[in-house]
């Protein structure tokens, strides 16, 4: 009886959430003042936004060390109707992993850790019942071959902000593997959260401060932070979902942020800032001082699953190597790609979590346009 009442409450809650916003209907127009390429980009983006009723999207494109565009479309929030701009900040979800992976490589470059270091050597106090945990290396965590399971519930409503959140979370774990390390590819957000604490242990500072100092600030990503509570209210976008009953769009009550999941999921940033980072990363791939380190991130790192580097997901487009990462959490979807051979980078950030194929349906045609120019 209690279970039936709970189902009814959830049902009516879902319907109620969507009542005020059921009339939202995206109907954007193309800006015909743009150049031909940017007009085609507008056409691709706007067509998908109208087709899928997406509240807001921001696009960033770079090529040959130059920013081609950073542009917002639609609304930060379907109630306030405040516009998305190139500076609007989105929760990027697993795109965050690219920055965590780069932070690890910075520590390798500083000779503070190596990729072959065992996890228990860096965090000897970590708890485990499974003896196979002793074999997990930093590389295993980076390329999802540790054998660790994924996270089943992020508990975003915890909204932890304490500097000790990550430490307390990791040291409360009791690790148990699904498989022996180095034998299977198994995507694990848990592995990346643990990498966040590896960064804290090796650097002697918080995960967020290390990434801020060594990556975000160096690339002048002035509106970006892994700590959502540091983002200006004037830049924040709201998370949106679609009711599975009424199909109407509504604003989620909870923003996806809690500090213990920073390293796997909580980079908040804009396309303007991500453009700067993509240019910098592509330059690092050619820089003689750091080339080998960065190249190792984008090369296949596990023969049984050749689509994973060290942090980067790998693919091809028009027979060109494509590197990047998808991102998705409650209310947000993202996708960042780079084509190193052509020095191209494209990112799409969206403040909704439905019809998620819009990411590749926007980015891949734009990439093909650029490759065919």
N, C-alpha and C positions, 0 to 999 in steps of 0.2 A: 504493500500500500504506500509506504513512504517513497519507494522508488518511483511509483507512478506519479505521485505528487511532484517529485523532483523533475521528472520529464516534462510535465505540464508547465511548471515554472520556467524551465529553460526555454521551452517552446514559445511561451508568451513573451519572455524577455527578448528573444531573438526578433520576434515580430515588432515589439515595441521599439527596439533599437533603431529599426529601419523606417519607422513611420514618418519621422520628421524630414528624412532625406530621400523619400521614395520618388520625388519628382526630378531628382538630378538626372540630367541627360547632357552628355558632352556633345558640343556642336561647334568645333573650332573651324576657323577659316584659314586658308593659306595666304601668307603674306607675299603678294606678287612683286614687291619691291626688291626681294632678295635676288642674288646672282643665280645663275642656272643650277649650279651644284647645290647650293643651300636651299633653293626652291624645291629641288628633288628631295632633299633631306626633310624639309617641312612637310612635303606631301606624304612621305612614308610615315613620319611620326603622327601627323594629324589624322591620317586615314585609320591607323591602328587605335588611336585614342578615341575616335568617334565610334569605331566598330565595337570596341570592348568597354566603352564608357569609363575610361580611365580618368580619375580626377586630375592628376598632375604628373608630368614627366620632365626631366632635364636631360639634355644631351651634351656630351663633350666630344670633340674630335680634334686630334693633332696629327701632324705629318711633318717630317723633316725638321724637327726642333721648333716648329711653329704651331700656334693654336689656330685651327681653322674656324672653330666656333665653340661657344659654350652658351647654351640657350635653354630657357625654360618655357614650358607650355602648360596651360591649364591652371589649376588652383592648388594652393597649399592646403586648403581646407574647404570642403564643399559648402560649409555654412557661412564662413566669413568671406569666401570668394577672393581672398588675397592671392595675387598671382605668383606663380613659380617664376623665379629668375635664375640666372647662372650662379647666383650666390646662395640660393635656397639649400638648406641642409637636410639630408635624408639619412635615415638608418640604412647602412649598406649591407648588413648581415655578413655573409661569408666572404665578401670582397675584403673584409677585415683581415682574413687569413694571409693575403698577399703582404700586408704590412707586418704582421707577426713573423712571417717567414723571412722578410727582409731584415727585421730586427735581430733574428737569430743569426743571420749571415753577418750582420755588423759585429756581433759578439765573436763570431768565428774569426773575422778580420782583425779584431782586437786581441786575438789569442786568449780569450777568456773561456771559450769552450771549443770543442770540436764536434763534428757531426757524428763521430763514432763514440762519443762519450755515452756511458750508460746513464739512464735516467736516475737510477738509485745512487750513482756517484755524485750527482748534483743535488738531488733531494733525498738524502739518506733516511730522512724521517718519514718519508711517504709510507703509508700502510698497504700491505697486500697479503693475501693468503695464498695466491697463486705464485709458485716459485718461478714461473716463466716470465714474470714481471722483471726479474733480474737481467733479462737479455734485451730489454727495450732500449734502443738508442735514440738520440735526438733526431737522427735521420728517419727512423721509423715513425716518430711522431709527425714529422714534416710531410711525409708522403703516405700517411694513413696505412702503414703496414705494421703498426704496433700490436695489433690484435685486440686493442681496447674497443669496447662497444661505443655506440653513439649515445647522446643524451636524449632521454625520452620526454623530459619536461624542463623547460627553461625557468619556470617560475618568475616570469618577467614582473609580476606584481610585487615581488620582494623589494625591487628598486633599491638594492643595497648600494650605498655610496661610500662606505668606510674604506680607508686605505688597506685595511686588513681583510677585506672581503675575499679576495682571491686566495690569500694564504690560508684562511680558515676553511674555505671550500675545498681546496686541494688536500689539506692535511686531515680533513674529515673523511676523505674517500678511503675505501678499502678495495683496492684494485683486483679485478678478476677478469682474465682475458677470455675472449671468444675463440681465439686461435693463437698459435705460437707466432711470435713476431717474425717478420720477414718472409712469411709463407703466403699471406693473402692481403689483397687490397680491401680494406673495410673503412669507409668514410667515418671519421670520428671527430666530432666537435669537442668531445672530452679531451682528446689528445692535444688539441690546440689550446684549450683552457690551461692544461698542464704546462704547455710551452710558455704560456704567459708567466707562470710562476718560475719556470726555468730562467726566463729573462730577468725576473726580479732577483733571484738568487745569484745569478752570474754578474749582474750589473750593480747590485747594492742599492737599487732605487726601485720605485714602483714601475710596473709594466708601462703604464700610461706616460709617466714622465720620461722613461727611456725612449719610447717611440716618438713622443713629442719633440724631444731634444735632437734625436739622431735622424729623424725622417721628416716629420711634419714641418717643423720650424726650418730645417735646412732647405726645404722645397717651397718655403713661403706659403704653406697651406694654412693661411691665417684664420680661416673660419672652421677649421677641422679639429675634432677632439674625440678620443675614445670615451670621454666622460660626458654623457648627455647633459648633465646638470651644468656644464660649462658653456653650452651653446646658447647664443643670444635668442631670446624669444622672437625677435623680429625675423629670424632666419629659419626657424623650425617649420617642418612640414608635419601634417597629421597623418596617422595610419588609417587606411580605409579597407573595409572588407565588403563582401556581398552576402546578403542574407540567402541562405540555401532554400528558404521557403518562398519569400516574396521576390527574390532576385534584385532587390533594391540595394543601393549603396549606402553604407553608414560609416561613421567615424568610430573607431575603436576607443574604448575607455582607457585602455592601458597602452602606453608607449613601450616598445620592446627594449627595456634597459634594466640591467642589474649588473653590478660591477664584476661579479665572479666570472661572467661569460665574456669579458672584454676582449680577450685575445682571439676568440673564435668568431665574434659577432658584432661588436658594438662601435665600430668606427662610424662616426657621424661626420659627413662631409658633403661637399658640393661638386658639381661637374667642373666648375672653374678651378677648384683646388686639385681635383683628380687629373685634369689636363696637365698641370705642372708636374705632378708625380709621374705620369706616363712619359713625358718628355725626358725627365731625369732618369727614369729606369732604362729607357731605350738608349740614352747616352752612356749609361754605365755598362751596357752590353758591349760597347765599343771602346771603353776606357781601358788602357793597357794595365792600369794599377788594379782594377777590380773586375776585369773582364771574365776571368776564370770563375770567380765566385758567383757572379750573376748569371753566367752562362749555365752553370750547374743547376740553377733554379729552374731553367726553362727546358732542360733536357729530360727525356724520359728516365725515371729513376728506379723503375721496377719492371723487369722484363715480362712478368705475367700480366701486367696491366700497363701498357705503354702510354696511357693517357694522363699520367700524373708525373709532374716534376717534383720540385721541392717547394710546395705551396701552390704552384700553378697547375691548373687544369690545361691539358694539351689537346689540340685538334688540328684540323686543316680546313682551309677555305681556298677554293680555286688553286689547289695544289700548293698553297703557301702555308707555312707553319703558323698556327694561331695559338696564342697563349692567353690565359686570363682566368676568370673565375665568375661563377654565378653566385648570387646571393638572394636569400629569401627568408623572411621572418613574418610574424603577424603584422599585416598592414603594409608591408614593403616588399618590393622586388628590385633587383639590380643585376647588372651584367657588365663586366669590363673585359675588353679584349685588346690585344696588341698583335701586330704582324711585324715582327722584328726586321725581316728581310726588306720590307718597304718603309720601315720607320713610321708605321701607322698605329694610332691608338684611338679607340672609340669606347665610350661608356654611356650607359643609359641607367637612370635612376627613376623609379616610379613609386608613388605613395599609395599603392594598392597591392593586394596579394592574390588576385584572381586573374584568370586568363593569362597565366604567367608566360605563355609562349610569346607574348608581345615583345619580350626582351630580344630573342633572336630574330623575330620577324621584323624588328626595327634595325638591329645592328648588322645582321648579315647582308641585307640588301645595300646598306650604306657602304659596308666594306667592299662589296663587289663593285659598286659604282666607283669607288676610289681606285681599286685595282685595275679597272677597265679604262680609266682616264688616260 
